[in-house]
Amino acid sequence: MAVFYLLDVPENRPVVEVAGRDPRVRVDRNGPYFEVSSEHPIEIDRRATGCRHAVWYSCVAGLAGFRIAGWDKNSLRLELRP
């Protein structure tokens, strides 16, 4: 299972909420971080989160098993590492 981490701060919670709407995604807590995990690629629409660009481009704290396939003003796409 691949994981990406986001710091648990109010600004990042909408990203976690949108990611968690996907039934293939699991959201847990690990210390001061959210762990968003899946065995499938993840795509998050920034507009659905309501995040401003500065928050959007700083939300990812770490990756384990994922790679960022695309990250622009509209979406964050995470793919599983081979």
Stockholm file with secondary structure:
# STOCKHOLM 1.0

chainA/1-82         MAVFYLLDVPENRPVVEVAGRDPRVRVDRNGPYFEVSSEHPIEIDRRATGCRHAVWYSCVAGLAGFRIAGWDKNSLRLELRP
#=GR chainA/1-82 SS CEEEEEECSGGGHHHHHHHHTSTTCEEEEETTEEEEEESSCEEEEHHHHTCCHHHHTTCCCEEESEEEEEECSSEEEEEECC
#=GC SS_cons        CEEEEEECSGGGHHHHHHHHTSTTCEEEEETTEEEEEESSCEEEEHHHHTCCHHHHTTCCCEEESEEEEEECSSEEEEEECC
//
